[in-house]
């Protein structure tokens, strides 16, 4: 699938390059002949799309390289780096266009449109609209950030070309020249698009929270296995589009044997991969007390004490060792959590159960 995906990205990018090169040529000629800064800047925007598609192809080729000793998880994140480069190029084009537009506002020049130039500009609107829809739909289908970004940018270009076309009609029929001001509008669109794409790519590289639906679906799959009472601390890391590895804690009876746990964790790993295409690299165990009603009451009591604070989401991994006189559990806290709430909970539990040593670990809510 990875090879097919890469070939689709390259093929779609080549189509984009061919179309944009034609648009650059036609718009540059029209812009120079008509003395139109807006059309020239629109051509510059299409030129940046050509460069972006070339970078996308390069990033896809690098991302498709097989894992090696230095990069055991593969090179999939090259695609994010290429998307970042595309975003930077778009941002640079937008800033350059803004500078040139401001210059033309200060020192205006009168455009001279012909029927042919209007036909070319109008045709460009239609071409960029359908190109944008095509590239974006392919990107969404194969989960390619680079193609999705390029498609969205092409749709912005269609809006930009439409504004150039409308400004040309306004000048022809009213004599009011809005060229430089339309150029500023174009620049704003380009800069906004570049910043948005750059932010999305940086989020992917930094490691953003997995979406809530995926997290819940994976946990549901894990908890559907017989003998699992809960799935906690699910951590899903991304090493490129469609390549996810994960780890999780599961809660099971304290009477389960090692061979039972081994069969259970292997089954969970297989089902998670089959249903969600996520590789489970580690499944850790929380032991659940099953033979003591007193411990069950302690668990309920401590749970009520913990979740009474809206800063504490849940507790899990609860286990009481009567022989060692210890109570252990994890507290999942919100990111706005203050240390004083945690200290207060520790103090409250220890005062309630003074005969036990209390060990509380603090976890952040990394998955919903």
C-alpha positions as CSV (number, residue, x, y, z in Angstrom):
1,X,0.0,0.0,0.0
2,X,2.9,2.4,0.8
3,X,4.3,2.0,-2.7
4,X,0.9,2.7,-4.3
5,X,0.4,5.6,-2.0
6,X,3.7,7.2,-2.9
7,X,3.1,6.7,-6.7
8,X,-0.3,8.4,-6.3
9,X,1.3,11.4,-4.5
10,X,3.9,11.7,-7.2
11,X,1.4,11.3,-10.1
12,X,-0.9,13.9,-8.6
13,X,2.0,16.3,-7.9
14,X,3.2,16.0,-11.5
15,X,-0.3,16.9,-12.8
16,X,-0.2,19.9,-10.5
17,X,3.2,20.9,-11.8
18,X,2.1,20.7,-15.5
19,X,-1.0,22.7,-14.9
20,X,0.7,25.4,-12.8
21,X,3.6,25.8,-15.3
22,X,1.0,26.5,-18.0
23,X,-0.8,29.0,-15.8
24,X,2.5,30.7,-14.9
25,X,3.4,31.2,-18.5
26,X,0.0,32.5,-19.6
27,X,-0.5,34.8,-16.5
28,X,3.0,36.2,-16.7
29,X,2.5,37.2,-20.4
30,X,-0.9,38.6,-19.7
31,X,0.3,40.5,-16.6
32,X,3.3,42.1,-18.4
33,X,1.2,43.0,-21.5
34,X,-1.6,44.4,-19.4
35,X,0.8,46.1,-17.0
36,X,-1.2,44.4,-14.1
37,X,0.6,43.8,-10.8
38,X,-2.3,41.6,-9.6
39,X,-2.0,39.2,-12.5
40,X,1.8,39.1,-12.2
41,X,1.5,38.3,-8.5
42,X,-1.1,35.6,-9.3
43,X,1.5,34.1,-11.7
44,X,4.1,34.2,-8.9
45,X,1.7,32.4,-6.6
46,X,1.3,29.7,-9.2
47,X,5.1,29.5,-9.5
48,X,5.3,28.8,-5.8
49,X,2.8,26.0,-6.3
50,X,5.2,24.4,-8.9
51,X,8.0,24.6,-6.4
52,X,5.7,23.2,-3.7
53,X,4.8,20.2,-5.8
54,X,8.5,19.5,-6.6
55,X,9.3,19.6,-2.8
56,X,6.3,17.3,-2.2
57,X,7.6,14.7,-4.7
58,X,11.1,14.9,-3.1
59,X,9.7,14.5,0.4
60,X,7.6,11.5,-0.7
61,X,10.6,9.8,-2.3
62,X,12.6,10.3,0.9
63,X,9.7,9.2,3.1
64,X,9.4,6.0,1.1
65,X,12.9,4.8,2.0
66,X,13.0,1.5,4.0
67,X,14.0,1.5,7.7
68,X,17.7,1.2,8.5
69,X,19.9,0.9,11.5
70,X,19.9,4.6,12.2
71,X,16.1,5.0,11.5
72,X,14.4,1.8,12.7
73,X,10.9,3.3,12.4
74,X,11.5,4.4,8.8
75,X,11.6,7.8,7.2
76,X,7.9,8.7,7.1
77,X,8.4,12.0,8.8
78,X,10.3,13.3,5.8
79,X,6.8,13.9,4.4
80,X,6.1,16.3,7.3
81,X,9.4,18.1,6.6
82,X,8.5,18.5,3.0
83,X,5.1,19.9,4.0
84,X,6.9,22.3,6.2
85,X,9.1,23.4,3.3
86,X,6.0,23.9,1.2
87,X,4.4,26.0,3.9
88,X,7.5,28.2,4.2
89,X,7.6,28.7,0.4
90,X,3.9,29.7,0.4
91,X,4.6,32.1,3.3
92,X,7.6,33.6,1.5
93,X,5.5,34.1,-1.7
94,X,2.8,35.8,0.3
95,X,5.2,38.3,2.0
96,X,6.9,39.1,-1.3
97,X,3.5,39.7,-2.9
98,X,2.5,42.0,0.0
99,X,5.7,44.1,-0.4
100,X,5.2,44.5,-4.1
101,X,1.5,45.4,-3.7
102,X,2.3,48.1,-1.2
103,X,4.8,49.6,-3.6
104,X,2.1,49.8,-6.3
105,X,-0.3,51.5,-3.9
106,X,2.4,54.1,-3.3
107,X,3.3,54.4,-7.0
108,X,0.2,53.2,-9.0
109,X,0.4,52.1,-12.6
110,X,-2.6,51.9,-15.0
111,X,-3.4,48.5,-16.4
112,X,-4.5,47.8,-20.0
113,X,-6.6,44.7,-20.3
114,X,-7.7,43.0,-23.6
115,X,-10.4,40.5,-24.3
116,X,-7.8,37.7,-24.6
117,X,-6.3,38.5,-21.2
118,X,-9.7,38.4,-19.6
119,X,-10.5,35.0,-21.2
120,X,-7.1,33.6,-19.9
121,X,-7.7,35.0,-16.3
122,X,-11.3,33.6,-16.3
123,X,-10.1,30.2,-17.5
124,X,-7.5,30.1,-14.8
125,X,-10.2,30.5,-12.2
126,X,-12.0,27.4,-13.5
127,X,-8.8,25.4,-13.9
128,X,-7.5,26.1,-10.4
129,X,-10.8,25.3,-8.8
130,X,-11.0,21.8,-10.3
131,X,-7.3,21.2,-9.8
132,X,-7.7,22.2,-6.1
133,X,-10.7,19.9,-5.6
134,X,-8.9,17.0,-7.3
135,X,-5.6,17.3,-5.4
136,X,-7.3,17.9,-2.0
137,X,-9.7,14.9,-2.5
138,X,-6.7,12.6,-3.4
139,X,-4.8,13.9,-0.4
140,X,-7.7,13.2,2.0
141,X,-8.2,9.8,0.5
142,X,-4.6,8.6,1.1
143,X,-3.9,10.8,4.2
144,X,-1.2,13.0,2.6
145,X,-0.7,16.3,4.4
146,X,1.3,17.6,1.5
147,X,-1.3,17.0,-1.1
148,X,-4.2,18.2,1.2
149,X,-2.2,21.4,1.7
150,X,-1.5,21.8,-2.0
151,X,-5.2,21.2,-2.8
152,X,-6.3,23.8,-0.3
153,X,-3.8,26.2,-1.6
154,X,-5.1,25.7,-5.2
155,X,-8.6,26.4,-4.0
156,X,-7.3,29.6,-2.4
157,X,-5.7,30.4,-5.8
158,X,-9.0,30.0,-7.5
159,X,-10.5,32.7,-5.2
160,X,-7.5,34.9,-5.8
161,X,-7.7,34.6,-9.6
162,X,-11.4,35.3,-9.3
163,X,-10.7,38.5,-7.4
164,X,-8.2,39.5,-10.1
165,X,-10.8,38.9,-12.8
166,X,-13.4,40.9,-11.0
167,X,-11.0,43.8,-10.4
168,X,-10.3,43.8,-14.1
169,X,-14.0,44.0,-15.0
170,X,-14.5,46.8,-12.5
171,X,-11.6,48.8,-14.1
172,X,-12.9,48.2,-17.7
173,X,-16.5,49.3,-16.8
174,X,-15.9,52.0,-14.2
175,X,-12.3,53.1,-14.7
176,X,-11.6,52.5,-11.0
177,X,-8.2,50.7,-10.6
178,X,-8.1,48.3,-7.7
179,X,-5.1,46.4,-8.9
180,X,-2.7,47.1,-6.0
181,X,-5.4,46.6,-3.4
182,X,-6.4,43.3,-4.8
183,X,-2.7,42.4,-4.7
184,X,-2.8,43.1,-0.9
185,X,-5.8,40.9,-0.6
186,X,-4.0,38.1,-2.5
187,X,-1.0,38.5,-0.3
188,X,-3.2,38.2,2.8
189,X,-4.7,35.0,1.5
190,X,-1.3,33.5,0.7
191,X,0.2,34.4,4.1
192,X,-2.8,33.1,6.0
193,X,-2.7,29.8,4.1
194,X,1.1,29.5,4.7
195,X,0.8,30.1,8.4
196,X,-2.1,27.6,8.8
197,X,-0.3,24.9,6.9
198,X,3.0,25.6,8.8
199,X,1.2,25.3,12.1
200,X,-0.4,22.0,11.2
201,X,2.9,20.5,10.1
202,X,4.7,21.7,13.2
203,X,1.9,20.0,15.3
204,X,2.6,16.8,13.5
205,X,6.3,16.9,14.0
206,X,6.0,17.9,17.7
207,X,3.6,15.1,18.4
208,X,0.0,16.2,18.8
209,X,-2.8,14.4,20.7
210,X,-4.4,11.6,18.7
211,X,-8.0,12.5,17.8
212,X,-10.6,11.5,20.3
213,X,-12.5,9.1,18.0
214,X,-9.4,7.0,17.3
215,X,-8.4,6.9,20.9
216,X,-11.8,5.7,22.0
217,X,-12.0,3.2,19.2
218,X,-8.7,1.6,20.1
219,X,-9.6,1.5,23.8
220,X,-12.9,-0.1,23.0
221,X,-11.1,-2.8,21.0
222,X,-8.7,-3.5,23.8
223,X,-11.5,-3.6,26.5
224,X,-13.6,-6.0,24.3
225,X,-11.0,-8.7,25.0
226,X,-12.1,-11.2,27.7
227,X,-10.4,-10.5,31.0
228,X,-9.6,-6.8,30.5
229,X,-11.3,-4.4,32.9
230,X,-9.9,-1.2,31.5
231,X,-7.3,0.4,29.1
232,X,-5.3,3.3,30.4
233,X,-2.3,5.5,29.5
234,X,-2.8,4.8,25.8
235,X,0.1,6.4,24.0
236,X,0.0,6.5,20.2
237,X,3.0,8.0,18.4
238,X,3.2,8.8,14.7
239,X,6.2,8.1,12.5
240,X,4.7,9.3,9.3
241,X,1.3,9.1,7.6
242,X,-0.4,5.8,8.3
243,X,2.4,4.5,10.5
244,X,1.4,4.5,14.2
245,X,2.9,2.6,17.1
246,X,1.3,2.5,20.6
247,X,1.6,1.3,24.1
248,X,-1.1,0.9,26.8
249,X,-1.8,-0.3,30.3
250,X,-4.5,-2.9,30.8
251,X,-6.2,-3.9,34.1
252,X,-6.6,-7.7,34.7
253,X,-7.4,-10.0,37.6
254,X,-4.5,-10.6,40.0
255,X,-5.2,-14.3,39.6
256,X,-4.1,-14.5,35.9
257,X,-1.1,-16.5,35.1
258,X,1.8,-15.5,32.9
259,X,0.8,-17.7,30.1
260,X,-2.8,-16.3,30.2
261,X,-1.5,-12.8,30.1
262,X,0.8,-13.7,27.2
263,X,-2.1,-15.0,25.2
264,X,-4.2,-12.1,26.0
265,X,-1.7,-9.4,25.1
266,X,-0.9,-11.1,21.8
267,X,-4.6,-11.3,20.9
268,X,-5.0,-7.6,21.7
269,X,-2.0,-6.6,19.6
270,X,-3.4,-8.6,16.6
271,X,-6.9,-7.1,16.9
272,X,-5.7,-3.5,17.3
273,X,-3.6,-3.9,14.2
274,X,-6.3,-5.6,12.1
275,X,-8.9,-3.0,13.0
276,X,-6.9,0.2,13.3
277,X,-3.5,-0.5,11.6
278,X,-1.7,0.5,14.8
279,X,1.3,-1.5,16.0
280,X,1.2,-2.2,19.7
281,X,4.8,-2.1,20.9
282,X,4.0,-2.6,24.6
283,X,1.1,-3.7,26.8
284,X,1.7,-3.3,30.5
285,X,-0.3,-4.8,33.3
286,X,-2.3,-3.3,36.2
287,X,-3.3,-6.0,38.7
288,X,-6.8,-5.8,40.0
289,X,-7.6,-7.1,43.5
290,X,-10.4,-9.8,43.2
291,X,-10.5,-11.7,46.5
292,X,-11.1,-9.0,49.2
293,X,-14.3,-7.0,49.6
294,X,-12.5,-4.6,52.0
295,X,-10.1,-3.6,49.2
296,X,-13.1,-3.1,46.8
297,X,-14.6,-0.6,49.4
298,X,-11.2,1.1,49.7
299,X,-11.0,1.5,45.9
300,X,-14.5,3.1,45.8
301,X,-13.8,5.4,48.7
302,X,-10.4,6.6,47.3
303,X,-12.0,7.1,43.8
304,X,-14.7,9.3,45.3
305,X,-12.0,11.4,47.1
306,X,-10.0,11.8,43.9
307,X,-12.6,12.7,41.4
308,X,-14.2,15.2,43.8
309,X,-11.8,17.7,42.3
310,X,-12.6,18.7,38.7
311,X,-8.9,18.8,38.1
312,X,-8.6,15.0,38.4
313,X,-10.0,13.0,35.6
314,X,-9.8,9.5,36.9
315,X,-7.7,7.0,38.9
316,X,-6.5,3.6,37.7
317,X,-4.0,0.9,38.4
318,X,-5.4,0.6,41.9
319,X,-3.8,-2.2,43.9
320,X,-3.6,-2.9,47.6
321,X,-0.9,-5.3,48.9
322,X,-2.2,-6.5,52.4
323,X,1.1,-8.3,53.1
324,X,3.2,-5.2,52.5
325,X,0.5,-2.8,53.6
326,X,0.8,-0.6,50.5
327,X,-1.8,1.2,48.4
328,X,-0.7,2.1,44.8
329,X,-2.6,3.9,42.1
330,X,-2.2,6.4,39.3
331,X,-4.1,9.7,39.1
332,X,-4.9,11.2,35.7
333,X,-4.9,15.0,35.9
334,X,-5.9,17.7,33.5
335,X,-3.2,20.0,32.0
336,X,-4.5,22.9,34.0
337,X,-3.8,20.9,37.1
338,X,-2.0,22.5,40.1
339,X,0.4,20.6,42.3
340,X,-1.5,21.6,45.5
341,X,-4.5,19.5,44.5
342,X,-2.2,16.4,44.1
343,X,-0.5,17.1,47.5
344,X,-3.9,17.5,49.1
345,X,-5.1,14.1,47.7
346,X,-2.0,12.4,49.0
347,X,-2.5,13.8,52.4
348,X,-6.2,13.0,52.5
349,X,-5.6,9.3,51.5
350,X,-2.8,8.8,54.0
351,X,-4.8,10.3,56.8
352,X,-7.8,8.0,55.9
353,X,-5.6,4.9,55.8
354,X,-2.7,5.5,58.2
355,X,-1.8,1.8,58.5
356,X,-0.8,1.8,54.8
357,X,2.1,3.2,52.8
358,X,0.5,5.2,49.9
359,X,2.2,5.5,46.5
360,X,0.4,7.7,44.0
361,X,1.7,8.4,40.5
362,X,0.6,11.4,38.5
363,X,-0.3,11.0,34.9
364,X,-1.4,13.6,32.3
365,X,-4.3,13.1,30.0
366,X,-2.4,12.1,26.9
367,X,-5.5,10.4,25.3
368,X,-9.2,11.0,25.7
